[in-house]
Amino acid sequence: MSKMSDFKDREKEILDFWDKNQTFQKSIDKDAPQGDYLFYDGPPFATGTPHYGHLVASIMKDVVPRFWTMQGYRVERKWGWDVHGLPIENIVEKDLGFKSKKDIEKYGIDKFNENCRSRVLEYADIWKGVIHQLGRWVDMENDYKTMDLSYMETIWWVFKELWDKGLIYEDYRSMHICPRCETTLSQSEVAEGYKDIKDLSLIAKFELLDEPGTYVLAWTTTPWTLIGNVALAVGKDIDYVKIETDGSKYILAKELLKIIEGEPKILAEFKGKTLVGKKYQPLFDYYT
């Protein structure tokens, strides 16, 4: 090849030659004395145009099926799309100016889903052009999308089979919930870090089993975790007080008496170590 060759024109010539002669399809249709080679390709999210990370991974994924094809195997390569979930929903929410789940419900779930579907198809068309120009051999005309009815029906069928075989069970767990979209958070999202913000908080009361009518007060900014509460923490050297107000008795740190309205009656003062080992009534009865 001449050093002065126009690589862009050369690229187009090769791609046109492959398309005209159906080279990729012929590599699948040819005799395969070694049988079939199964190649699983993790489907990308259809939430934007491909970036360099996608392209590098795509080149690597193209090399493997080509190698096994040359070894005498038939390697079918069907493209797939991962389209369900928050990635595409967040994009559509931003376009529509939505701030919460309630905005979606007011707009209409069917209309919102159709917006998501249209955006998926838009990105899929962009990907087809890029992957083709990359020179990757993969079937994008008979692709599958996780939003296809046949795909979803298969997933539900598999789930039922697992349920019927006793391989899936129902249980309760404490989960981190996003207050904006009201969905569970992934571990990576939880670990992204904290920042100082003004937020709502809650003070819960836990009734002592050996002192009915006496409650230990606990403060939290994550009230959803109370569903799975099984213990309270106290500072063994912190000063606590038992007070009486509005006909009930409460235990809290002496330093926090100022949060109590009025002038509560102090019944006792003691160190936190006095509370260690005491049992209280769980807030939810499935832990009793």
N, C-alpha and C positions, 0 to 999 in steps of 0.2 A: 504494500500500500504506500502510495506516495506520501511524503511528509506534508505535502500541500493539500492532501485530500480534505474535503469538507466533511467533517465527522457527522454533522447534523444530517447532511444529505445521505451519507453512507448508512446512518442509523435508519432513516426512513426507507431506504432501499431494502435493507434486511428485513425490517418489519413487514413491508409490503410483500416481500417474497414469501415470508412465513404465512401471511394471511392468504395470499393467492393460492398457495400450494397446500394449505391446510396442514402445515408441518406438525403442529402440536397434536391435532386429531389423529394424524397418521402414526405418531409415536405411541398413541394409545391403542389404535386399531391393529397394529402389526402383531405378528406372532409373539407370544410371551411364553417361551419354554419353561421358565422358572415359576410361572403362575402370577398371582396378584400380590402386589406390595401395598399395604395399607399406610397411607400418610395422613395423619391428623394435623390439620392446620388451625390453630386457635384463631377464631374470627375476630377481626378488629371492630371497634366501636365506630358506627357511622355517624360521627359527631363533628366532622370537619375534614379538611383536606389532609392528605398524607404529609408527614414531616420526615426528616432524615432518619429518625429512629425507625419509622415504619419501613422506609425504603431499604435500610441496611438489613433489617430482619427479613424482609421479603426476598432479598437476594439470597440470603442463607437458606430460606425455605425453598427456593427454586432449585438450588444446587442438589439437594438430597434426592428429590424425585427424578431429576435428570440422570443422576449417577445410577440409581437402581434400574432405571429404564435401560441404560446401556449394559446393565448386568443381565438383561433378559427378562425383566419383570414388567408387568403391566401396572402402571401407577396412575390411577385416575386422580384428578385434582379438582375438587369442587369447591368453589369459593363460598364463604359464609359471612354473615353479618350479625354482630351482637348489637341489638337495637333497643332492647328493653331497659328501663331503669332511669335513674336520675341524670346521667350525662346528656341525653337528648332532651329530657324534660327541662333541665336547667336552661338550655339554649333557647327553647321555645318560650319559657317563662320570661326570660330576659327580653326577648323580642316583643312580647305582649305587655311588658311592664308589670308583671305580677310579682307580688312580694310574699305571698303565703298560699297555703293549700286552699284557703277559703276563696281566693281569687279564681282558682281553677274551677271550684264547684259552682261559683256564681257564673262563670263564663260558659260552663257546660263541659262535662268530662268527654262526651263524644266529640265535640268540636276540638277540644284540646288534643285528644288522641289523634284526630285526623291531621292536625297541625304537625304533630310529632312524626306521623307517618310520611307526610309530604316532605319534611325536612330530611328524613332518612333517605328517601329516594333521590333527593337532590344531591346529597353527599355521595351516594352510591354511584351516580353517574360520573361525578368528578373523579372518583377513585378508579373507575373503569379505564378512563383515558390515561391516567398516570401509570397504572400497573401495566397497561398495554405498551406504553412508551418505554417503560423500564425493561421490557423484553421478557417478562416473566410468563411462563407457560402455565396457565391456570384457567379453568372453566368458569367464567363470570357470567355467562349467558344462562346457565342452569343453576344459579346460585340459590342458597337458602338464606332466609332471614328468620331470626327468632320470633318475629311478629307474624310469620306465616301461620295460618290456621292449622295446617297439617302439622307443622312443627310443634305448636302449642298443644295440640291434641295428643301428639306422641309423648310429650313431657308429662301431661296429666295421666296418660295410660301407664307410663313407667312408674310414676309416683304411686298410683293405685296398686300396681303389682307389688311394689316394695312394702306398701301398707298392709296388703293382704298377707304377705309373708312375714309380717311382724318385724320388719327391718326399720320401720319408722315409728316413732312414738311421740305422744303429745306431753309437754312438760311446761313448767314455768321457769323463766329466767329473768334476771335483772338486765335490762338493756339500756345503752345510751341512746337517747332519742334526740333528733334535731328538732328544736322547737319551731323552726320555720316551715320545713316541709313535712314534719311529723312522720319521719321514717327513721329506722335504726341507723346508727353510725357504724362505719367500719372501724377496725382496730387502728388503721393508719390515720383516720380522721380524728379519733380520740387522742392519738399520740402527737398530733401536730403542735400542741403546746397551748399555753394559756396566755391571756392578756387581761389587763384590768379594765373592767367595765362596770357600769351601774346595772344591777340586776335585782329581780324580785327574790325574796327569801321566804322561808317558812319556819315556824317554830312548832314542832310536834310534841305532844305530851304522851308519856309512856307510864302506865299505871303499875305500881309495884305490887307484886303478888302477896307479899307479907304485910302490906299496908294499904288496903283498899281505900281509894279516895285520895291517895297521895301519888303525884305524878312527877316524873323526872322530865325536865324540859330539854329539848335538843333542837339546835338551829341548823338549817341546811339551805343551800342554794340549789340543790339538786333533789327536789321532792320526789322525782320519779324513782329514785333509789330506795325510797322507804318501802316500796313493795317487797323488796328482798331483804329488809333489815332483820338481822338476827342478833345484834349486839350493840351496846353503847360504849363509848370511850369516856373515861373520866381521868382527870389529872390527880394522881394520888396525893400531891402536896398542895393542891389548890384548895382554897377555902370555899366551902359550899354552905348554903343556908336552906332551911325548910321554912317556907312562909305559908300564911293562910290569907286568902283573898277571895271574895265573892263565893264563899262557902266551900272552896276547894283548897287543897294543900299542894304546894309545888316545891321542887328541889331544883336549884340553879346555882351557878357560881355567884358568890357574894358580890363580886365586882360588877355583875350585870343586874343588880337590883334596880338600877335606874331605868331599865326597860319596862318595868312593871308600873302601870298607872296607879295613881293614888298612893296610899301609905299602907303597904301590906304589913301584917303582923308577923314578926320573926319568931318562929317556934324553937329553932335549934340552929347551932352552928357546928360544923365538923369538917374534917379533911376529906378529900376525895377517896382516900383509901377505905373509908367507912362504907362506901358504896360498892366496892369491889366484890363480886360474887352474888350480888342481889339479882333476883329474877323479876322480870316485868312481863305484862301481858302483850303479846305481839299485836301490831296494828292490824294484821290480816290473819284470819282464822286458819289459813292452810298451813301455818307454821306451829299451830298449837298441838 
